[in-house]
Amino acid sequence: MSRVTPVYHCPFCAEQDLRPAPEPLGAWVCGSCVRVFSVTLHGSDRDLAAPLSSTPEEPS
């Protein structure tokens, strides 16, 4: 995965008029609402990806 991954819509106004911003690294500028933002992946949580049990566990 690249440090600068394309973003397809603005998280503030949902428009798709986005261009890479010169600063900070990995930032995007929205041509519609004129906001500069960046999206950062901090990691993944394996516990959230585990399937939920359909029956409650019995206390031991």
GUPADO-430972 format. One record per atom (N, C-alpha, C): residue number from 1; residue in one letter; atom name; x, y, z. Coordinates in pm, 1 decimal, always signed. Example, Ala and Ser with C-alpha at 12.3 -4.5 7.8 and 13.67 -1.06 7.14 Angstrom:
2
<r resi="1" resn="A" name="N" X="+1319.0" Y="-569.0" Z="+780.0"/>
<r resi="1" resn="A" name="CA" X="+1230.0" Y="-450.0" Z="+780.0"/>
<r resi="1" resn="A" name="C" X="+1320.0" Y="-330.0" Z="+780.0"/>
<r resi="2" resn="S" name="N" X="+1285.0" Y="-225.0" Z="+708.0"/>
<r resi="2" resn="S" name="CA" X="+1367.0" Y="-106.0" Z="+714.0"/>
<r resi="2" resn="S" name="C" X="+1290.0" Y="+3.0" Z="+787.0"/>
END
This chain:
60
<r resi="1" resn="M" name="N" X="+84.1" Y="-118.0" Z="+0.0"/>
<r resi="1" resn="M" name="CA" X="+0.0" Y="+0.0" Z="+0.0"/>
<r resi="1" resn="M" name="C" X="+88.1" Y="+123.7" Z="+0.0"/>
<r resi="2" resn="S" name="N" X="+51.5" Y="+219.2" Z="-79.0"/>
<r resi="2" resn="S" name="CA" X="+126.6" Y="+343.6" Z="-92.2"/>
<r resi="2" resn="S" name="C" X="+95.1" Y="+437.6" Z="+23.7"/>
<r resi="3" resn="R" name="N" X="+190.1" Y="+525.7" Z="+54.8"/>
<r resi="3" resn="R" name="CA" X="+164.1" Y="+626.9" Z="+158.0"/>
<r resi="3" resn="R" name="C" X="+60.6" Y="+726.9" Z="+109.6"/>
<r resi="4" resn="V" name="N" X="+52.1" Y="+749.4" Z="-21.5"/>
<r resi="4" resn="V" name="CA" X="-44.7" Y="+843.7" Z="-77.4"/>
<r resi="4" resn="V" name="C" X="-145.9" Y="+763.5" Z="-158.9"/>
<r resi="5" resn="T" name="N" X="-253.0" Y="+723.0" Z="-95.0"/>
<r resi="5" resn="T" name="CA" X="-357.1" Y="+645.4" Z="-160.1"/>
<r resi="5" resn="T" name="C" X="-465.0" Y="+740.0" Z="-211.1"/>
<r resi="6" resn="P" name="N" X="-515.3" Y="+718.9" Z="-332.1"/>
<r resi="6" resn="P" name="CA" X="-617.1" Y="+810.1" Z="-384.3"/>
<r resi="6" resn="P" name="C" X="-743.7" Y="+809.4" Z="-299.9"/>
<r resi="7" resn="V" name="N" X="-802.4" Y="+924.6" Z="-287.2"/>
<r resi="7" resn="V" name="CA" X="-929.3" Y="+942.2" Z="-217.3"/>
<r resi="7" resn="V" name="C" X="-1030.9" Y="+977.8" Z="-325.2"/>
<r resi="8" resn="Y" name="N" X="-1151.4" Y="+924.3" Z="-317.6"/>
<r resi="8" resn="Y" name="CA" X="-1247.9" Y="+942.1" Z="-425.5"/>
<r resi="8" resn="Y" name="C" X="-1356.1" Y="+1045.4" Z="-397.4"/>
<r resi="9" resn="H" name="N" X="-1373.5" Y="+1087.1" Z="-272.6"/>
<r resi="9" resn="H" name="CA" X="-1469.6" Y="+1193.1" Z="-242.6"/>
<r resi="9" resn="H" name="C" X="-1427.1" Y="+1266.4" Z="-115.6"/>
<r resi="10" resn="C" name="N" X="-1470.4" Y="+1390.0" Z="-104.6"/>
<r resi="10" resn="C" name="CA" X="-1439.0" Y="+1473.6" Z="+11.6"/>
<r resi="10" resn="C" name="C" X="-1521.2" Y="+1425.8" Z="+132.0"/>
<r resi="11" resn="P" name="N" X="-1458.9" Y="+1405.6" Z="+248.5"/>
<r resi="11" resn="P" name="CA" X="-1534.6" Y="+1361.4" Z="+365.9"/>
<r resi="11" resn="P" name="C" X="-1624.3" Y="+1470.7" Z="+424.4"/>
<r resi="12" resn="F" name="N" X="-1608.0" Y="+1595.6" Z="+379.9"/>
<r resi="12" resn="F" name="CA" X="-1688.1" Y="+1706.0" Z="+433.2"/>
<r resi="12" resn="F" name="C" X="-1810.5" Y="+1735.6" Z="+347.3"/>
<r resi="13" resn="C" name="N" X="-1792.0" Y="+1740.2" Z="+212.5"/>
<r resi="13" resn="C" name="CA" X="-1903.7" Y="+1776.9" Z="+125.2"/>
<r resi="13" resn="C" name="C" X="-1941.4" Y="+1667.0" Z="+26.3"/>
<r resi="14" resn="A" name="N" X="-1865.4" Y="+1558.5" Z="+21.6"/>
<r resi="14" resn="A" name="CA" X="-1889.4" Y="+1441.6" Z="-64.0"/>
<r resi="14" resn="A" name="C" X="-1869.1" Y="+1467.9" Z="-212.8"/>
<r resi="15" resn="E" name="N" X="-1815.2" Y="+1582.2" Z="-249.4"/>
<r resi="15" resn="E" name="CA" X="-1785.1" Y="+1609.3" Z="-390.3"/>
<r resi="15" resn="E" name="C" X="-1661.7" Y="+1531.2" Z="-432.8"/>
<r resi="16" resn="Q" name="N" X="-1643.9" Y="+1515.6" Z="-563.3"/>
<r resi="16" resn="Q" name="CA" X="-1531.7" Y="+1438.7" Z="-615.6"/>
<r resi="16" resn="Q" name="C" X="-1426.8" Y="+1526.0" Z="-683.4"/>
<r resi="17" resn="D" name="N" X="-1434.1" Y="+1656.7" Z="-665.5"/>
<r resi="17" resn="D" name="CA" X="-1338.6" Y="+1750.1" Z="-725.9"/>
<r resi="17" resn="D" name="C" X="-1215.4" Y="+1760.3" Z="-636.2"/>
<r resi="18" resn="L" name="N" X="-1132.2" Y="+1655.8" Z="-634.8"/>
<r resi="18" resn="L" name="CA" X="-1016.9" Y="+1648.0" Z="-544.9"/>
<r resi="18" resn="L" name="C" X="-887.0" Y="+1650.6" Z="-623.7"/>
<r resi="19" resn="R" name="N" X="-786.4" Y="+1714.2" Z="-563.5"/>
<r resi="19" resn="R" name="CA" X="-651.2" Y="+1717.6" Z="-619.5"/>
<r resi="19" resn="R" name="C" X="-552.8" Y="+1697.7" Z="-505.9"/>
<r resi="20" resn="P" name="N" X="-438.3" Y="+1635.1" Z="-533.3"/>
<r resi="20" resn="P" name="CA" X="-336.1" Y="+1624.1" Z="-428.7"/>
<r resi="20" resn="P" name="C" X="-288.6" Y="+1762.6" Z="-385.8"/>
<r resi="21" resn="A" name="N" X="-273.9" Y="+1783.9" Z="-256.8"/>
<r resi="21" resn="A" name="CA" X="-223.3" Y="+1911.1" Z="-204.0"/>
<r resi="21" resn="A" name="C" X="-72.0" Y="+1900.0" Z="-187.7"/>
<r resi="22" resn="P" name="N" X="-0.2" Y="+2010.2" Z="-210.8"/>
<r resi="22" resn="P" name="CA" X="+145.7" Y="+2004.6" Z="-197.2"/>
<r resi="22" resn="P" name="C" X="+192.4" Y="+1978.6" Z="-54.0"/>
<r resi="23" resn="E" name="N" X="+122.3" Y="+2028.7" Z="+43.3"/>
<r resi="23" resn="E" name="CA" X="+158.7" Y="+2011.6" Z="+184.2"/>
<r resi="23" resn="E" name="C" X="+32.3" Y="+1991.0" Z="+264.4"/>
<r resi="24" resn="P" name="N" X="+32.6" Y="+1912.9" Z="+366.2"/>
<r resi="24" resn="P" name="CA" X="+132.0" Y="+1816.3" Z="+410.0"/>
<r resi="24" resn="P" name="C" X="+129.9" Y="+1694.5" Z="+318.7"/>
<r resi="25" resn="L" name="N" X="+227.7" Y="+1607.7" Z="+333.7"/>
<r resi="25" resn="L" name="CA" X="+239.5" Y="+1487.7" Z="+252.5"/>
<r resi="25" resn="L" name="C" X="+113.5" Y="+1402.8" Z="+265.8"/>
<r resi="26" resn="G" name="N" X="+56.2" Y="+1365.1" Z="+154.3"/>
<r resi="26" resn="G" name="CA" X="-63.0" Y="+1281.0" Z="+155.2"/>
<r resi="26" resn="G" name="C" X="-193.2" Y="+1357.0" Z="+168.3"/>
<r resi="27" resn="A" name="N" X="-189.4" Y="+1489.8" Z="+164.0"/>
<r resi="27" resn="A" name="CA" X="-310.7" Y="+1570.0" Z="+179.7"/>
<r resi="27" resn="A" name="C" X="-381.5" Y="+1586.8" Z="+45.5"/>
<r resi="28" resn="W" name="N" X="-509.8" Y="+1615.7" Z="+53.7"/>
<r resi="28" resn="W" name="CA" X="-593.4" Y="+1639.4" Z="-63.4"/>
<r resi="28" resn="W" name="C" X="-665.3" Y="+1771.8" Z="-44.9"/>
<r resi="29" resn="V" name="N" X="-690.2" Y="+1843.0" Z="-155.3"/>
<r resi="29" resn="V" name="CA" X="-766.7" Y="+1967.4" Z="-149.8"/>
<r resi="29" resn="V" name="C" X="-894.8" Y="+1946.8" Z="-230.6"/>
<r resi="30" resn="C" name="N" X="-1006.7" Y="+1988.2" Z="-172.5"/>
<r resi="30" resn="C" name="CA" X="-1136.6" Y="+1977.9" Z="-238.5"/>
<r resi="30" resn="C" name="C" X="-1162.8" Y="+2108.1" Z="-312.7"/>
<r resi="31" resn="G" name="N" X="-1190.2" Y="+2099.7" Z="-442.1"/>
<r resi="31" resn="G" name="CA" X="-1218.0" Y="+2218.6" Z="-521.9"/>
<r resi="31" resn="G" name="C" X="-1354.8" Y="+2277.4" Z="-494.1"/>
<r resi="32" resn="S" name="N" X="-1445.1" Y="+2201.8" Z="-432.0"/>
<r resi="32" resn="S" name="CA" X="-1580.0" Y="+2250.4" Z="-404.0"/>
<r resi="32" resn="S" name="C" X="-1588.5" Y="+2326.7" Z="-272.5"/>
<r resi="33" resn="C" name="N" X="-1539.3" Y="+2267.5" Z="-164.4"/>
<r resi="33" resn="C" name="CA" X="-1550.2" Y="+2333.4" Z="-33.2"/>
<r resi="33" resn="C" name="C" X="-1417.7" Y="+2394.4" Z="+11.6"/>
<r resi="34" resn="V" name="N" X="-1312.8" Y="+2381.1" Z="-68.6"/>
<r resi="34" resn="V" name="CA" X="-1180.4" Y="+2441.0" Z="-47.2"/>
<r resi="34" resn="V" name="C" X="-1117.5" Y="+2396.3" Z="+85.0"/>
<r resi="35" resn="R" name="N" X="-1148.7" Y="+2276.2" Z="+130.4"/>
<r resi="35" resn="R" name="CA" X="-1084.9" Y="+2222.1" Z="+250.7"/>
<r resi="35" resn="R" name="C" X="-966.0" Y="+2135.6" Z="+209.9"/>
<r resi="36" resn="V" name="N" X="-864.7" Y="+2134.2" Z="+294.7"/>
<r resi="36" resn="V" name="CA" X="-749.1" Y="+2046.6" Z="+277.2"/>
<r resi="36" resn="V" name="C" X="-757.5" Y="+1941.9" Z="+387.4"/>
<r resi="37" resn="F" name="N" X="-747.0" Y="+1815.3" Z="+349.5"/>
<r resi="37" resn="F" name="CA" X="-758.7" Y="+1707.7" Z="+447.4"/>
<r resi="37" resn="F" name="C" X="-664.7" Y="+1594.9" Z="+409.9"/>
<r resi="38" resn="S" name="N" X="-642.3" Y="+1505.8" Z="+505.4"/>
<r resi="38" resn="S" name="CA" X="-565.5" Y="+1384.2" Z="+478.9"/>
<r resi="38" resn="S" name="C" X="-635.7" Y="+1268.1" Z="+547.8"/>
<r resi="39" resn="V" name="N" X="-614.8" Y="+1150.4" Z="+494.3"/>
<r resi="39" resn="V" name="CA" X="-673.4" Y="+1028.7" Z="+549.2"/>
<r resi="39" resn="V" name="C" X="-558.1" Y="+939.7" Z="+592.0"/>
<r resi="40" resn="T" name="N" X="-561.5" Y="+892.2" Z="+715.9"/>
<r resi="40" resn="T" name="CA" X="-453.2" Y="+811.1" Z="+769.6"/>
<r resi="40" resn="T" name="C" X="-507.3" Y="+677.1" Z="+817.9"/>
<r resi="41" resn="L" name="N" X="-443.2" Y="+570.1" Z="+774.7"/>
<r resi="41" resn="L" name="CA" X="-476.2" Y="+437.4" Z="+824.6"/>
<r resi="41" resn="L" name="C" X="-386.8" Y="+410.2" Z="+944.8"/>
<r resi="42" resn="H" name="N" X="-446.5" Y="+386.5" Z="+1059.5"/>
<r resi="42" resn="H" name="CA" X="-371.0" Y="+360.9" Z="+1182.0"/>
<r resi="42" resn="H" name="C" X="-347.7" Y="+212.4" Z="+1205.6"/>
<r resi="43" resn="G" name="N" X="-416.2" Y="+127.3" Z="+1132.2"/>
<r resi="43" resn="G" name="CA" X="-402.1" Y="-16.9" Z="+1147.9"/>
<r resi="43" resn="G" name="C" X="-537.9" Y="-82.9" Z="+1138.5"/>
<r resi="44" resn="S" name="N" X="-542.3" Y="-209.9" Z="+1172.6"/>
<r resi="44" resn="S" name="CA" X="-669.5" Y="-281.3" Z="+1172.9"/>
<r resi="44" resn="S" name="C" X="-682.7" Y="-356.1" Z="+1304.9"/>
<r resi="45" resn="D" name="N" X="-805.2" Y="-380.2" Z="+1342.6"/>
<r resi="45" resn="D" name="CA" X="-833.6" Y="-449.3" Z="+1467.3"/>
<r resi="45" resn="D" name="C" X="-887.4" Y="-587.3" Z="+1433.2"/>
<r resi="46" resn="R" name="N" X="-808.7" Y="-689.6" Z="+1458.3"/>
<r resi="46" resn="R" name="CA" X="-849.7" Y="-825.8" Z="+1423.4"/>
<r resi="46" resn="R" name="C" X="-974.5" Y="-868.4" Z="+1500.2"/>
<r resi="47" resn="D" name="N" X="-996.2" Y="-816.3" Z="+1620.1"/>
<r resi="47" resn="D" name="CA" X="-1114.7" Y="-853.8" Z="+1697.5"/>
<r resi="47" resn="D" name="C" X="-1242.4" Y="-807.6" Z="+1628.4"/>
<r resi="48" resn="L" name="N" X="-1238.1" Y="-692.5" Z="+1562.1"/>
<r resi="48" resn="L" name="CA" X="-1356.5" Y="-643.4" Z="+1492.5"/>
<r resi="48" resn="L" name="C" X="-1387.3" Y="-727.5" Z="+1369.2"/>
<r resi="49" resn="A" name="N" X="-1286.6" Y="-789.6" Z="+1311.0"/>
<r resi="49" resn="A" name="CA" X="-1306.3" Y="-869.6" Z="+1190.5"/>
<r resi="49" resn="A" name="C" X="-1355.4" Y="-1010.8" Z="+1221.9"/>
<r resi="50" resn="A" name="N" X="-1350.3" Y="-1052.8" Z="+1347.6"/>
<r resi="50" resn="A" name="CA" X="-1393.7" Y="-1187.6" Z="+1385.1"/>
<r resi="50" resn="A" name="C" X="-1545.9" Y="-1197.4" Z="+1375.9"/>
<r resi="51" resn="P" name="N" X="-1598.5" Y="-1309.1" Z="+1325.9"/>
<r resi="51" resn="P" name="CA" X="-1744.2" Y="-1324.1" Z="+1318.0"/>
<r resi="51" resn="P" name="C" X="-1805.8" Y="-1329.4" Z="+1457.4"/>
<r resi="52" resn="L" name="N" X="-1924.3" Y="-1274.7" Z="+1468.4"/>
<r resi="52" resn="L" name="CA" X="-1995.4" Y="-1275.5" Z="+1595.9"/>
<r resi="52" resn="L" name="C" X="-2059.1" Y="-1411.7" Z="+1618.8"/>
<r resi="53" resn="S" name="N" X="-2061.3" Y="-1454.4" Z="+1743.4"/>
<r resi="53" resn="S" name="CA" X="-2124.4" Y="-1581.0" Z="+1779.0"/>
<r resi="53" resn="S" name="C" X="-2275.5" Y="-1561.9" Z="+1779.1"/>
<r resi="54" resn="S" name="N" X="-2349.2" Y="-1659.6" Z="+1725.3"/>
<r resi="54" resn="S" name="CA" X="-2494.7" Y="-1646.7" Z="+1721.1"/>
<r resi="54" resn="S" name="C" X="-2560.1" Y="-1691.6" Z="+1851.6"/>
<r resi="55" resn="T" name="N" X="-2486.3" Y="-1764.0" Z="+1934.7"/>
<r resi="55" resn="T" name="CA" X="-2540.2" Y="-1807.9" Z="+2063.5"/>
<r resi="55" resn="T" name="C" X="-2449.9" Y="-1757.5" Z="+2175.1"/>
<r resi="56" resn="P" name="N" X="-2508.7" Y="-1714.1" Z="+2285.1"/>
<r resi="56" resn="P" name="CA" X="-2425.4" Y="-1666.3" Z="+2396.1"/>
<r resi="56" resn="P" name="C" X="-2346.9" Y="-1781.3" Z="+2458.3"/>
<r resi="57" resn="E" name="N" X="-2230.2" Y="-1750.6" Z="+2506.6"/>
<r resi="57" resn="E" name="CA" X="-2147.3" Y="-1852.4" Z="+2571.4"/>
<r resi="57" resn="E" name="C" X="-2200.1" Y="-1880.4" Z="+2711.1"/>
<r resi="58" resn="E" name="N" X="-2191.9" Y="-2006.9" Z="+2751.6"/>
<r resi="58" resn="E" name="CA" X="-2233.7" Y="-2047.0" Z="+2885.1"/>
<r resi="58" resn="E" name="C" X="-2125.1" Y="-2009.8" Z="+2984.9"/>
<r resi="59" resn="P" name="N" X="-2162.1" Y="-1955.0" Z="+3101.9"/>
<r resi="59" resn="P" name="CA" X="-2060.7" Y="-1926.3" Z="+3203.5"/>
<r resi="59" resn="P" name="C" X="-2001.6" Y="-2056.4" Z="+3256.6"/>
<r resi="60" resn="S" name="N" X="-1873.6" Y="-2057.5" Z="+3286.3"/>
<r resi="60" resn="S" name="CA" X="-1810.0" Y="-2180.3" Z="+3336.2"/>
<r resi="60" resn="S" name="C" X="-1799.9" Y="-2181.5" Z="+3486.1"/>
END
